Each structure stands twice: as C-alpha cells, then as structure tokens.
C-alpha cells in the first residue's frame, strides 16, 4: 500500500512540476508579449513626437517669414506715409506763405465746419 501511495505522490509531484513549468512558461510568454507591446507603443510615440516636431518647426519658420514680410511692409508704408506727409506739409506751408489770406479763410472755414459737426454729433446723443 505504501508503494501505491508513493507512486501516487510521485505522479502528483510530477503533475505539480509540469503545472508549475506550464504556468512559468505562460508567464514568460505574457511578459514577452507585454514587453513587445510596450516597445511598439514607445516606437509609435516617438514617431508621433518626431512628426509633431517637424510640423511645429515648419509652421514656426512660416510664421517667422510672414512676420518679417509684415515688418518690412509696415516699415515701407511708414516711410512712404512720412515722406508724403512731409511733402504735403511743405506744400501747405508754401501755399500759406504765398497766399496768407486764402490760408486763413480755409483754416477758419475748416474750424467752423468741424465745430458744427462735433456740436451736432453731441446734440444727437
């Protein structure tokens, strides 16, 4: 009888060992699967990061170019307006020097019209 018990015990030990090995193998495969999946996620994340960096750098360069173009256009416009205003001021000064009565009459009429418009605008409120 003891012999049968020992055989049964040996068989049970063998089954426990096989089960342990099977579970260990499954755990190893699961770990490998998780590691592989994690590596793929990291790889895809890095790819997305690189793509975003490329797009942001490209957009930043475009914005800088547009800002430079805008600044240049504003500078040209300011220079031109300043030049035109200086020319107009010189012409007005020359006209006023040559025709003082006419210049005085124009200034008085302009002041009257502006005063009338401002007064009318305030009375409409």
C-alpha positions as CSV (number, residue, x, y, z in Angstrom):
1,X,0.0,0.0,0.0
2,X,2.8,2.3,0.8
3,X,4.2,1.6,-2.6
4,X,0.9,2.8,-4.2
5,X,0.9,6.0,-2.1
6,X,4.5,6.7,-3.1
7,X,3.7,6.2,-6.8
8,X,0.7,8.4,-6.5
9,X,2.8,11.0,-4.6
10,X,5.4,10.9,-7.3
11,X,2.8,11.3,-10.0
12,X,1.3,14.2,-8.2
13,X,4.7,15.8,-7.7
14,X,5.4,15.4,-11.4
15,X,2.0,17.0,-12.3
16,X,2.7,19.9,-9.9
17,X,6.1,20.3,-11.5
18,X,4.6,20.2,-15.0
19,X,1.9,22.7,-14.0
20,X,4.5,25.0,-12.5
21,X,6.6,24.8,-15.6
22,X,3.5,25.5,-17.8
23,X,2.4,28.5,-15.6
24,X,6.0,29.8,-15.7
25,X,6.1,29.4,-19.5
26,X,2.8,31.2,-19.8
27,X,4.1,34.0,-17.5
28,X,7.3,34.3,-19.6
29,X,5.3,34.5,-22.8
30,X,2.9,37.0,-21.3
31,X,5.9,39.1,-20.1
32,X,7.4,38.9,-23.5
33,X,4.1,40.0,-25.1
34,X,3.8,42.9,-22.8
35,X,7.4,44.0,-23.4
36,X,6.8,43.7,-27.2
37,X,3.6,45.7,-27.0
38,X,5.3,48.4,-24.8
39,X,8.2,48.6,-27.3
40,X,5.7,49.2,-30.1
41,X,3.9,51.9,-28.1
42,X,7.2,53.6,-27.4
43,X,8.2,53.4,-31.1
44,X,4.9,54.8,-32.2
45,X,5.0,57.6,-29.6
46,X,8.5,58.6,-30.8
47,X,7.3,58.6,-34.4
48,X,4.4,60.9,-33.4
49,X,6.7,63.1,-31.5
50,X,9.1,63.4,-34.4
51,X,6.2,64.1,-36.8
52,X,4.8,66.8,-34.5
53,X,8.2,68.4,-34.1
54,X,8.7,68.6,-37.8
55,X,5.3,70.2,-38.3
56,X,5.8,72.7,-35.5
57,X,9.2,73.6,-36.8
58,X,7.8,74.1,-40.3
59,X,4.9,76.2,-39.0
60,X,7.3,78.3,-36.8
61,X,9.5,79.0,-39.8
62,X,6.5,80.1,-41.9
63,X,5.3,82.4,-39.1
64,X,8.7,84.0,-38.8
65,X,8.9,84.6,-42.6
66,X,5.4,86.2,-42.5
67,X,6.3,88.4,-39.6
68,X,9.5,89.5,-41.4
69,X,7.5,90.3,-44.5
70,X,4.9,92.2,-42.5
71,X,7.5,94.2,-40.6
72,X,9.1,95.1,-44.0
73,X,5.8,96.1,-45.4
74,X,4.9,98.2,-42.4
75,X,8.3,99.9,-42.5
76,X,7.9,100.7,-46.2
77,X,4.4,102.0,-45.5
78,X,5.6,104.2,-42.6
79,X,8.4,105.6,-44.7
80,X,6.2,106.4,-47.6
81,X,3.5,107.9,-45.4
82,X,6.1,110.0,-43.6
83,X,7.5,111.2,-46.9
84,X,4.1,112.0,-48.3
85,X,3.1,113.9,-45.1
86,X,6.4,115.9,-45.1
87,X,5.8,116.7,-48.8
88,X,2.2,117.8,-48.1
89,X,3.2,119.8,-45.0
90,X,5.9,121.6,-47.2
91,X,3.3,122.3,-49.9
92,X,0.8,123.6,-47.3
93,X,3.4,125.8,-45.7
94,X,4.4,127.1,-49.1
95,X,0.8,127.8,-50.1
96,X,0.1,129.6,-46.8
97,X,3.3,131.7,-47.2
98,X,2.3,132.7,-50.8
99,X,-1.5,133.1,-50.0
100,X,-1.9,134.1,-46.3
101,X,-5.5,135.4,-46.7
102,X,-6.7,132.4,-48.5
103,X,-5.0,130.1,-46.0
104,X,-6.6,131.9,-43.1
105,X,-10.0,131.7,-44.8
106,X,-9.6,127.9,-45.4
107,X,-8.5,127.4,-41.8
108,X,-11.4,129.4,-40.4
109,X,-13.9,127.6,-42.6
110,X,-12.5,124.2,-41.7
111,X,-12.7,125.0,-38.0
112,X,-16.3,126.2,-38.3
113,X,-17.3,123.1,-40.2
114,X,-15.6,120.8,-37.7
115,X,-17.1,122.6,-34.8
116,X,-20.6,122.4,-36.3
117,X,-20.1,118.6,-36.9
118,X,-18.9,118.0,-33.4
119,X,-21.7,120.0,-31.8
120,X,-24.3,118.3,-34.0
121,X,-22.9,114.9,-33.1
122,X,-23.1,115.7,-29.4
123,X,-26.6,117.0,-29.6
124,X,-27.9,113.8,-31.3
125,X,-26.9,111.7,-28.3
